[in-house]
Amino acid sequence: MPIKIPVSRLLSQVSGQAKIKLLSNYFNYDINNDDLYEASEVEYGTHGFEDLGDDRFASLYHIQRHIAKGKLKEYLSKFVGTHKLLGLSKEIRSNYSFPEVKVKYKSQDFEIQKYPYSTILKYYFESIEEKEKIRGSNKSISYIEFENFRRFKGNINLEIGDINFFVGPNNSGKSTVVKSILLLVSYLKDKNLTNLSLINDTSEKTNVVTFKRALNRESAKEGREFIKFKSQINKTDIALTFSGNEADSSLNVKDFEITLPSFNVVCSFTGNDANIILRHKSIIENTESTDVILLRDSLKDQLRLLNKGFHNIEESAVKERLALIDKRNKLEAQLKKIGIFQKVTEEKGFEDLEFSFSLKMFTQKSLGILFTEILRRNKLQEDVNENQNIKNSRAHLETSKYEFKREIASFENDIDALQIYHIGTNTGSQSTLLSIKDKQNPLAIAAHDYYQLKLQSIVLAQDSKNDDFDDSIKRFVLNWLGEENNETKVGFGIAQDIKVDMIGGEAYTISLKDEKGDWSYLADRGMGSVQLVLLILSIATIIKNTENHNSTPIILVEEPEINLHPALQSKLTNLFYKVNRAFGIKFIIETHSEYIIRKSQLMGLEEGLFNQPELNPFRVVYFDKEEGPYEMKYQQNGKFDRSFGKGFFNEADDIAYQIHKLNMAKR
């Protein structure tokens, strides 16, 4: 693919006609001022747009309504209304510097600020880049695919977004998807290519301890006694096939395949032997991108003007001539780099460059050992009569072995960084004392983990902007426990403060402070408060623990709406959205709550997410018992592209209709 220079950076590097050409891709330069809305006669300034140098200025209203086009127009469409435009204006002025250009109409008692097109475009692209940075930095799971696993006989493939809602009847397969992710990640972290263990740290969450319980029953009857998993982690694809005897808890991996950016490795395991095929890509030249051409042309224009100015300087003006020479050298260096950029890579494919070999006694080996063996094996003297493709392949691998090692190391780092967390439902009885040893009680685990953060003694600063990270974690907890206000726009309204105290080194108590300043045990509150405290403390702990560890957290949440009033259920969507946007944490949420889903539709419209599908973090998958799982895609109007199965959105309407029918019959 051609190299793509970010437009936000390109804007600062181009000028003159090249800059105007770039801006014209996003702003309508053919429009006339007469076509723009005029509030009244102008008191001072200029109506509409006006040019200053190679930039053009206009009001936000005119840019949004008449001048912006394409993706920029779609983006600005979410700032409809005076209040939202004023908020956008304040944000741009606080982050960018540009000349003051204003106009005042006689019918209005205020001035209207005009904004340079280049600044609006920078703001747009830097906003997009920041969101993409959050999403892109999440070196996480892109999709999960499996076959013959648990409830599903056939092949199931589901994309994984930032905030995933799994909806459907009981026993429809929602937890099967969660278990497949847990088992796959556990296998990759175990770094034993030949075995997949069902007895590990995730056993309590998966409850799949033998091959018989993992294998789909119908597949077993048909003799299809294997399970396949496939996924993608940070653009690296992984696939494995495994099997075993009914009572086995350590399963044999039959095939393992990994596709890196430049290499593909397939391993087939037979007994203690491994048969390996290695394929890799070649490099060819490609054409230059439009952005590279724009930058190159701009640099050439600057160099031409500089040379013209150089000849007009007297030879006696040595200092001025030296300054221009230095500037010319820098421009020429940039042009040289552009020449290098024009040589870019394109994938040719794997089929022409490959070789295979076998390894004896390959048991309980990691990826790192496998790749070391591949590189070592490549150096061995092979049959002189081997075909030319194999010779070329070996030569190419030898020249690119550092790239090979780098891609392997990068993938292993991605696996180490991938962290899966599980927040279950609190099904135990309400108890004041939460035992440290109780690993079956999610609330006891949450209390222990939060207590270890040592946030109790922190006194929050008056100005939240001065918080350090520990302060911000405590503020996060208090904001979500407290009442919603205009500043935070968050809060479930269940407490003003929280304390987690240790009792005798054996147990914890959790206390909440109400609006009157009185403290009471959480166990004396309703089950809804217990559920919210569990969620908030668990998420806060995960945020803190993944702060400085280059981690990529995915939180699996099981029925978070349990015991919650409908209004609080809908606020859960706000919680997941804000945590994802602020900390890059992904969520996979099993839910039966119509209110959570409805709120995601409303939030998408309010935030303009459905006008830019690539930035929409929400993904809804409905698990139909007959049809299987299918994605419910959001449309621009906030509605879904297809219907939920019977008994979800329509259940309340169906009951109301039955009541109406019965009442009519009585008449």
C-alpha positions in Angstrom: 0.0 0.0 0.0 1.2 3.6 -0.6 2.6 5.4 2.5 0.0 7.6 4.0 1.1 10.9 5.6 -1.4 12.1 8.2 -3.3 15.1 6.9 -2.9 16.9 10.2 0.9 16.8 9.7 0.7 17.4 6.0 -1.1 20.7 6.6 1.9 22.2 8.4 4.2 21.1 5.6 2.4 22.4 2.5 1.7 26.0 1.3 0.4 28.0 -1.6 -1.5 26.1 -4.3 -0.7 22.7 -2.8 -2.3 23.8 0.5 -5.4 25.1 -1.3 -5.6 21.9 -3.3 -5.6 19.9 -0.1 -8.2 22.1 1.6 -10.5 21.9 -1.5 -10.9 18.1 -0.8 -12.8 19.0 2.4 -14.2 22.5 1.7 -16.4 23.8 -1.1 -14.2 26.5 -2.9 -16.9 27.0 -5.6 -19.5 28.5 -3.3 -20.1 32.3 -3.4 -20.7 34.6 -0.4 -24.1 35.4 -1.9 -25.1 31.8 -1.3 -24.4 32.0 2.4 -27.0 33.0 5.0 -26.7 36.6 6.0 -28.3 37.6 9.3 -28.7 41.3 8.3 -26.7 44.2 7.0 -23.0 44.0 8.0 -22.0 46.6 10.6 -18.3 45.8 10.2 -16.2 43.0 8.8 -16.9 40.9 5.8 -19.9 38.7 5.2 -19.1 35.0 4.5 -15.7 33.7 3.8 -12.5 35.8 3.3 -9.0 34.8 2.2 -5.8 35.5 4.2 -2.8 34.3 2.3 -3.2 30.7 1.3 -5.9 30.1 3.9 -9.6 30.9 4.0 -11.7 32.0 7.0 -15.4 31.5 7.7 -17.8 31.2 10.6 -18.5 27.8 12.1 -22.1 28.1 11.1 -21.3 28.7 7.5 -18.6 26.0 7.4 -21.0 23.4 9.0 -24.1 24.3 7.0 -22.7 25.3 3.5 -18.9 24.9 3.0 -17.7 21.6 4.5 -18.1 18.5 2.4 -17.6 14.8 2.5 -16.5 13.2 5.8 -15.8 16.6 7.3 -19.4 17.6 6.8 -20.6 14.3 8.3 -18.4 14.9 11.3 -19.5 18.5 11.9 -23.2 17.5 11.6 -23.2 16.3 15.2 -22.6 19.9 16.3 -26.1 21.1 15.4 -27.5 23.9 17.4 -26.1 27.0 19.0 -25.1 25.3 22.3 -23.0 22.6 20.5 -21.4 25.1 18.1 -20.4 27.3 21.0 -18.8 24.2 22.7 -16.9 23.4 19.5 -15.8 27.0 19.2 -14.5 27.1 22.7 -12.6 23.8 22.2 -10.9 25.0 19.0 -9.9 28.4 20.4 -8.4 26.8 23.5 -6.2 24.4 21.5 -5.2 26.4 18.4 -3.8 29.8 17.6 -4.9 31.8 14.6 -5.5 35.4 13.5 -8.6 37.2 14.8 -11.1 37.6 11.9 -14.6 38.7 12.9 -17.8 40.1 11.5 -20.7 41.8 13.2 -24.2 42.1 11.8 -26.4 45.0 12.8 -29.3 42.8 14.0 -27.0 41.0 16.5 -25.4 42.4 19.6 -22.3 40.1 19.4 -19.3 39.5 17.1 -18.9 36.3 15.1 -15.5 34.7 15.1 -14.2 33.2 11.8 -12.0 30.2 11.7 -9.3 29.2 9.1 -10.1 26.1 7.1 -6.7 24.6 7.9 -7.5 24.9 11.7 -10.9 23.2 11.3 -9.3 20.4 9.2 -6.5 20.0 11.8 -9.0 19.8 14.6 -11.1 17.2 12.6 -8.1 14.9 11.8 -6.5 15.2 15.2 -9.8 14.3 16.8 -10.1 11.3 14.5 -6.4 10.3 15.0 -6.8 10.5 18.8 -9.8 8.2 18.7 -8.0 5.9 16.4 -5.0 6.0 18.7 -7.2 4.8 21.5 -8.6 2.1 19.3 -5.4 1.3 17.4 -3.3 1.0 20.6 -5.7 -1.7 21.8 -3.7 -4.6 20.4 -6.7 -6.8 21.0 -8.9 -9.5 19.6 -10.5 -8.5 16.3 -12.7 -11.6 15.8 -13.3 -15.1 17.2 -14.2 -18.1 15.1 -14.8 -21.7 16.3 -16.3 -25.0 15.1 -17.8 -28.0 17.0 -17.5 -26.1 20.3 -20.1 -26.5 23.0 -23.5 -25.5 21.7 -22.4 -24.8 18.1 -21.9 -27.6 15.6 -21.1 -25.5 12.6 -18.6 -22.7 12.1 -19.3 -19.5 14.0 -17.5 -16.2 13.3 -18.0 -13.1 15.3 -16.2 -9.7 15.0 -15.2 -8.2 18.4 -15.7 -4.4 18.7 -14.9 -2.1 21.6 -18.2 -2.5 23.5 -20.0 -5.8 22.6 -23.5 -6.6 23.8 -24.4 -10.3 23.6 -28.2 -10.6 23.7 -30.5 -13.6 23.4 -32.6 -16.3 25.2 -31.1 -18.4 28.0 -28.9 -21.3 26.7 -28.6 -19.7 23.3 -24.7 -19.7 23.2 -23.7 -16.4 24.6 -21.4 -17.9 27.2 -20.0 -20.3 24.7 -18.3 -17.3 22.8 -16.9 -16.0 26.1 -15.5 -19.4 27.0 -13.9 -19.8 23.5 -12.0 -16.5 24.1 -10.9 -17.5 27.5 -9.6 -20.9 26.4 -7.8 -19.4 23.3 -6.0 -16.7 25.3 -5.1 -19.2 28.0 -3.6 -21.5 25.4 -1.5 -18.6 23.8 -0.3 -17.4 27.2 0.7 -20.9 28.3 3.2 -21.0 25.4 2.9 -24.7 24.9 2.0 -25.2 21.2 1.2 -28.9 21.5 -1.3 -29.0 24.3 -4.4 -27.0 25.3 -5.1 -27.4 29.0 -8.7 -27.2 30.3 -7.5 -27.1 34.0 -5.9 -23.6 34.5 -6.6 -20.2 36.0 -9.7 -19.8 33.8 -11.3 -23.2 34.7 -13.7 -21.7 37.2 -14.9 -19.2 34.6 -15.2 -21.6 31.7 -16.4 -24.7 33.6 -15.2 -26.8 30.7 -12.9 -29.4 32.2 -13.0 -32.4 29.8 -13.0 -32.8 26.1 -16.5 -34.4 26.2 -17.9 -31.2 27.7 -16.1 -29.0 25.2 -17.1 -31.0 22.1 -20.5 -30.4 20.5 -22.7 -33.4 21.1 -24.0 -33.7 17.5 -20.5 -33.4 16.2 -19.4 -36.2 18.5 -22.3 -38.5 17.2 -21.2 -37.8 13.6 -17.5 -38.7 14.4 -16.3 -35.1 14.0 -14.2 -35.3 17.2 -12.2 -32.1 16.8 -12.6 -28.5 17.8 -11.3 -25.5 15.8 -10.5 -22.0 17.1 -9.4 -19.1 15.0 -8.8 -15.4 15.9 -6.8 -12.3 15.1 -4.7 -10.3 17.6 -3.2 -7.0 16.4 -3.4 -8.1 12.7 -1.8 -11.5 13.4 -4.1 -14.5 12.6 -4.0 -17.6 14.7 -5.8 -20.9 14.0 -5.6 -24.2 15.9 -7.4 -27.6 15.8 -7.4 -29.8 18.9 -8.9 -33.1 20.0 -8.7 -35.7 22.8 -10.5 -38.6 24.6 -13.7 -37.9 26.4 -12.2 -37.6 29.9 -9.1 -35.7 28.8 -8.5 -32.3 30.4 -5.2 -31.8 28.5 -6.0 -31.8 24.8 -3.8 -32.5 21.8 -3.3 -29.7 19.3 -3.3 -31.2 15.8 -2.6 -28.1 13.8 -1.4 -24.6 14.6 -1.2 -21.8 12.1 0.0 -18.2 12.6 0.0 -15.5 9.9 2.2 -12.6 10.8 2.5 -9.4 8.7 5.3 -10.9 6.5 5.3 -14.6 7.4 3.0 -17.6 7.6 3.8 -20.7 9.6 1.7 -23.9 9.6 2.5 -26.7 12.1 1.0 -30.2 12.1 1.7 -32.3 15.1 1.8 -36.1 14.9 2.8 -37.8 18.2 6.0 -36.1 19.2 6.9 -34.9 15.7 6.1 -31.6 14.1 5.8 -31.0 10.3 6.3 -27.3 9.5 5.7 -25.2 6.4 7.1 -21.7 6.3 5.8 -19.1 3.8 6.8 -15.5 3.4 6.2 -12.4 1.3 8.3 -10.5 -1.2 8.9 -6.8 -1.7 8.2 -4.8 -4.9 7.9 -1.2 -5.8 4.6 0.6 -5.9 3.3 4.0 -7.0 3.4 7.2 -4.9 0.4 8.3 -2.9 -1.5 11.6 -3.5 -0.3 12.9 -0.1 3.3 12.3 -1.0 2.9 14.0 -4.4 1.3 17.1 -2.6 4.2 17.3 -0.2 6.8 16.9 -2.8 5.3 19.6 -5.1 5.1 22.0 -2.1 8.7 21.5 -1.2 9.7 22.0 -4.9 7.8 25.3 -4.9 9.5 26.4 -1.7 12.9 25.5 -3.2 12.3 27.3 -6.4 11.3 30.5 -4.5 14.3 30.2 -2.3 16.7 29.8 -5.2 15.2 32.9 -6.8 15.7 34.9 -3.6 19.2 33.6 -3.3 20.3 35.1 -6.6 18.8 38.5 -5.6 21.1 38.8 -2.5 24.3 40.7 -2.9 27.5 38.5 -2.6 28.7 40.8 0.2 25.7 39.7 2.4 27.4 36.6 3.6 25.2 36.0 6.6 22.0 36.1 4.6 23.4 33.9 1.9 24.6 31.3 4.5 21.1 31.2 6.1 19.5 30.6 2.7 22.0 27.9 1.9 21.2 26.2 5.2 17.5 26.4 4.5 18.0 25.1 0.9 20.0 22.1 2.2 17.1 21.2 4.6 14.6 21.4 1.8 16.7 19.2 -0.4 17.1 16.7 2.4 13.3 16.6 2.8 12.9 16.0 -1.0 15.4 13.1 -0.7 13.3 11.5 2.0 10.2 11.9 -0.3 12.1 9.9 -2.9 12.7 7.2 -0.4 9.0 7.2 0.5 8.0 6.4 -3.1 9.5 2.9 -2.7 6.8 1.1 -0.7 5.8 -2.5 -0.2 3.0 -4.6 -1.5 2.0 -8.1 -0.6 2.8 -10.6 -3.3 1.4 -13.6 -1.5 2.7 -16.7 0.2 2.4 -19.4 -2.4 5.7 -18.8 -4.3 8.1 -18.5 -1.4 7.9 -21.5 1.0 9.8 -24.5 2.3 8.9 -27.3 4.7 10.7 -29.6 7.2 10.1 -31.8 10.2 11.2 -31.6 13.8 11.5 -34.8 15.9 10.5 -34.9 19.6 8.8 -31.5 19.5 6.8 -31.6 22.7 5.7 -28.8 25.1 7.5 -26.2 23.0 6.7 -22.5 22.8 6.4 -20.2 19.8 9.8 -18.7 20.6 11.5 -22.2 20.5 9.7 -23.1 17.2 10.8 -19.9 15.5 14.4 -20.4 16.7 14.3 -23.9 15.2 13.0 -22.4 11.9 15.9 -20.0 11.7 18.4 -22.7 12.7 17.0 -25.1 10.2 17.1 -22.6 7.4 20.9 -22.5 7.8 21.4 -26.2 7.4 22.9 -27.5 4.1 20.1 -29.0 2.0 20.0 -31.2 -1.1 21.8 -29.3 -3.9 19.1 -30.6 -6.2 16.2 -28.8 -4.3 14.1 -26.7 -6.6 14.9 -23.0 -7.3 11.8 -21.8 -5.4 13.1 -23.4 -2.2 16.5 -21.9 -2.7 15.0 -18.5 -3.3 12.9 -18.9 -0.2 15.8 -19.8 2.0 17.8 -16.9 0.6 15.0 -14.4 1.2 14.4 -15.7 4.8 18.1 -15.3 5.5 18.1 -11.7 4.4 14.9 -10.9 6.3 15.6 -12.9 9.5 15.7 -9.8 11.6 12.3 -8.8 10.4 11.2 -12.3 11.2 12.5 -12.1 14.7 11.0 -8.7 15.2 7.5 -9.9 14.1 7.7 -12.9 16.4 8.8 -10.8 19.4 6.1 -8.3 18.6 3.4 -11.0 18.6 4.7 -12.5 21.8 4.6 -9.1 23.4 1.0 -8.6 22.2 0.0 -11.9 23.9 1.7 -10.9 27.1 -0.1 -7.6 27.0 -3.6 -9.1 26.4 -5.4 -9.3 29.7 -8.8 -10.9 30.1 -10.9 -10.0 33.2 -14.2 -11.4 34.3 -16.9 -9.6 36.4 -19.5 -12.1 37.4 -22.9 -11.5 39.1 -23.0 -11.4 42.9 -25.3 -14.4 43.6 -24.3 -14.9 47.2 -26.3 -13.7 50.2 -25.7 -10.2 51.6 -23.1 -10.5 54.2 -21.3 -7.7 56.1 -18.0 -9.7 56.3 -16.4 -10.7 53.0 -13.8 -13.4 53.5 -10.4 -12.8 51.9 -10.3 -16.6 51.1 -13.6 -16.6 49.3 -12.7 -16.9 45.6 -16.3 -17.7 44.6 -17.7 -14.4 45.7 -17.1 -11.6 43.1 -17.8 -8.9 45.6 -15.2 -10.3 48.1 -12.6 -10.4 45.2 -13.5 -6.8 44.2 -13.2 -5.6 47.9 -9.8 -7.3 48.3 -8.4 -5.9 45.0 -9.7 -2.4 45.6 -8.3 -2.4 49.2 -4.9 -3.2 47.8 -4.9 0.0 45.7 -4.5 2.0 49.0 -6.7 4.9 47.9 -8.5 5.3 51.2 -6.2 8.0 52.6 -6.2 10.2 49.5 -7.6 13.6 49.9 -8.8 14.8 46.5 -7.6 18.1 45.1 -10.2 20.8 44.5 -9.2 21.0 40.9 -9.7 17.7 39.1 -7.2 18.8 36.5 -4.4 18.6 39.1 -5.1 14.9 40.0 -2.4 12.3 39.7 -3.5 8.9 38.5 -4.4 7.6 42.0 -6.5 10.7 42.6 -8.3 10.2 39.3 -9.0 6.6 40.1 -10.6 7.6 43.4 -12.5 10.4 41.7 -13.7 7.9 39.1 -15.2 5.7 41.9 -16.8 8.6 43.8 -18.2 10.2 40.6 -19.9 7.0 39.5 -21.2 6.3 43.0 -22.5 9.8 43.5 -25.3 11.8 42.0 -25.1 12.9 38.4 -24.3 16.6 37.9 -23.7 19.0 35.1 -19.9 18.8 35.5 -19.4 15.1 35.5 -22.4 13.9 33.6 -22.0 10.5 35.4 -23.3 9.0 38.6 -25.7 6.3 39.8 -26.7 8.2 42.9 -26.1 5.5 45.5 -23.4 7.0 47.8 -21.3 10.1 48.5 -18.2 8.1 49.6 -17.0 4.5 50.2 -14.8 2.7 52.7 -13.3 -0.8 52.4 -11.9 -1.9 55.8 -10.0 -5.0 56.7 -11.1 -6.9 59.8 -8.4 -8.9 61.6 -6.6 -9.8 58.4 -9.4 -12.3 57.6 -12.2 -10.3 56.0 -13.4 -7.0 54.6 -16.3 -4.8 55.2 -17.7 -2.2 52.6 -19.4 0.9 53.9 -21.2 3.7 52.0 -21.8 7.3 53.1 -25.2 8.8 52.2 -26.2 12.4 51.3 -26.7 13.2 55.0 -23.1 12.1 55.9 -24.2 8.9 57.6 -22.2 5.6 57.1 -23.8 2.2 56.7 -22.7 -1.2 55.6 -23.2 -2.1 52.0 -24.9 -5.3 53.2 -27.7 -3.2 54.7 -28.4 -1.6 51.3 -30.4 -3.2 48.4 -29.0 -5.7 46.0 -28.9 -3.1 43.3 -26.3 -1.1 45.3 -24.3 -4.3 45.8 -24.2 -4.9 42.0 -23.1 -1.3 41.2 -20.4 -1.3 43.9 -19.1 -4.6 42.5 -19.0 -3.2 38.9 -17.4 0.2 39.9 -14.7 -1.2 42.2 -13.8 -4.0 39.7 -13.5 -1.6 36.8 -11.5 0.9 38.9 -9.1 -1.8 39.9 -8.6 -2.9 36.4 -7.9 0.6 35.2 -5.3 1.1 37.9 -3.6 -2.3 37.4 -3.2 -1.8 33.6 -2.0 1.8 33.8 1.7 1.3 33.3 1.9 -2.2 31.9 1.3 -1.8 28.2 -1.8 -4.0 28.8 -4.7 -4.6 26.5 -7.6 -5.3 28.8 -10.9 -7.0 27.8 -13.5 -7.1 30.5 -16.1 -9.9 30.3 -19.2 -8.7 32.2 -22.0 -11.1 33.1 -25.5 -9.7 33.3 -24.6 -6.3 34.8 -28.2 -5.2 35.0 -29.1 -7.7 37.8 -31.2 -6.1 40.6 -31.1 -2.7 38.9 -33.9 -0.2 38.3 -34.5 0.4 34.5 -33.1 3.9 34.7 -29.9 2.6 36.3 -29.7 -0.2 33.7 -29.5 2.4 31.0 -26.8 4.3 32.8 -24.6 1.2 32.6 -24.2 2.0 28.9 -22.7 5.4 29.8 -20.3 3.7 32.2 -19.0 1.3 29.5 -18.8 4.0 26.9 -16.9 6.5 29.0 -14.4 3.8 30.3 -13.8 2.6 26.8 -13.2 6.1 25.5 -11.0 7.3 28.4 -8.9 4.1 29.0 -9.2 2.0 25.8 -10.7 -0.9 27.7 -12.9 -3.3 25.7 -16.1 -4.9 27.0 -17.9 -8.1 26.2 -21.3 -7.9 28.0 -23.8 -10.7 28.3 -27.2 -9.0 29.0 -30.9 -9.4 28.9 -31.5 -5.7 29.4 -33.5 -3.9 26.7 -32.7 -0.6 28.4 -28.9 -1.0 28.0 -29.4 -1.6 24.2 -31.9 1.3 23.9 -29.4 3.6 25.6 -26.7 2.7 23.1 -29.0 3.7 20.3 -29.7 7.1 22.0 -26.0 7.7 22.8 -25.0 6.9 19.2 -27.3 9.6 17.9 -26.3 12.1 20.5 -22.5 11.5 19.9 -22.9 11.4 16.1 -21.4 7.8 16.1 -23.7 6.4 13.4 -22.6 9.0 10.9 -19.1 7.6 11.3 -19.5 3.8 11.6 -15.8 3.3 12.0 -15.8 5.2 15.3 -18.9 3.5 16.7 -17.7 1.4 19.6 -21.0 -0.4 20.1 -21.7 -3.8 18.6 -24.8 -5.9 19.3 -25.0 -9.6 18.6 -28.3 -11.5 18.9 -28.1 -15.2 19.7 -31.1 -16.9 18.1 -31.6 -20.5 19.1 -32.7 -21.6 15.6 -30.7 -19.2 13.3 -27.6 -18.9 15.5 -25.9 -15.6 16.3 -26.1 -12.6 14.0 -25.0 -9.0 14.3 -27.6 -6.2 14.7 -26.1 -3.3 12.8 -26.8 0.3 13.8 -28.2 2.5 11.0 -27.8 6.3 10.8 -31.2 6.9 12.3 -30.3 4.8 15.4 -32.5 1.9 14.5 -31.1 -1.6 13.8 -31.0 -3.2 10.3 -33.0 -6.2 11.4 -35.2 -7.4 14.2 -34.4 -9.0 17.5 -35.7 -12.5 18.1 -39.1 -12.9 19.6 -39.3 -12.0 23.3 -36.8 -9.2 23.6 -37.8 -5.7 22.3 -41.4 -6.8 21.5 -42.2 -8.6 24.8 -43.6 -5.5 26.6 -45.8 -4.7 23.5 -47.0 -8.3 23.3 -48.1 -8.3 26.9 -49.8 -4.9 26.5 -51.6 -6.2 23.5 -52.8 -9.4 25.4 -54.1 -7.2 28.3 -56.0 -5.1 25.7 -57.5 -8.2 24.1 -58.7 -9.5 27.5 -60.2 -6.2 28.5 -62.0 -6.0 25.1 -63.3 -9.5 25.5 -64.8 -8.6 28.9 -66.9 -5.9 27.2 
